[in-house]
Amino acid sequence: MKPVRCHFANLARHGVRQEEVRECLARKHVKSRNPSGPRGTYLVVGKTYAGRHLEIVFEDRGDHLWVFHAMDARPRLVRLFRMRMRRHGHEDA
């Protein structure tokens, strides 16, 4: 995985630690192009080792991932994450 750099003010505003962002990106997650953001950004929904579901928005800058938004995942995104994980045989979603 590429190095991850974060917008710490945004993470702090939502009570998310950089380690949690890295956990979500390193584990199985659902990734899509960010429908409401600028071109070249992605929305990820993942789960930390502690079981917290996060939604993360990042830009791939070639040599690193720039995470400029992370917060607790909204319920509809958690449902999407669980549905996709189960579809692919991951029961611990």
Secondary structure, DSSP 8 states (H G I E B T S, - for coil): ---EEE-HHHHHHTT--HHHHHHHHHS-EEEEE-TTS-TTEEEEEEE-TTS-EEEEEEEE-SSSEEEEEEEE--HHHHHHHHHHHHHTT-TT-
